[in-house]
Amino acid sequence: MNNIFNEQLEKAKNFHGEICGGVLTGTKMTIYAIEELNLNFNEKNPELIAIVEIDRCVYDAVQAITQGSTGTKSVKLIDYGKFAVTFYNKETDEAIRLTDVDASSSVNTGETIDERIERYKNTPANELFKIEDVKVFF
């Protein structure tokens, strides 16, 4: 898992230009979703649609890791200002929504980005995010 985490975080960093809290959050969310929906890393998954709910760095991480974009309609932005992403597998009709319940925790605790990277690397997604099975309608 740590090798996948490091590899995908590097992809998101290269796409975005740096590792910040949003890139870290988006990376961890996307890794979890790809694993949970039984998709493959490092390849385009045409059955995957990601709906990002914030126009921030999370969006870049999702694009980098899924290899999707707004232009291909595989990454959509519905800006509710929430650190949340819904990942939908069109083939299986499965969808999960991940919400970062402590989006400002590193600011409040004085946690450095390196400390947060280590925490995210070693903490299961269900301890970092609220995870819900949802229905998606298009």
Disulfide bonds with the S-S distance in Angstrom:
none
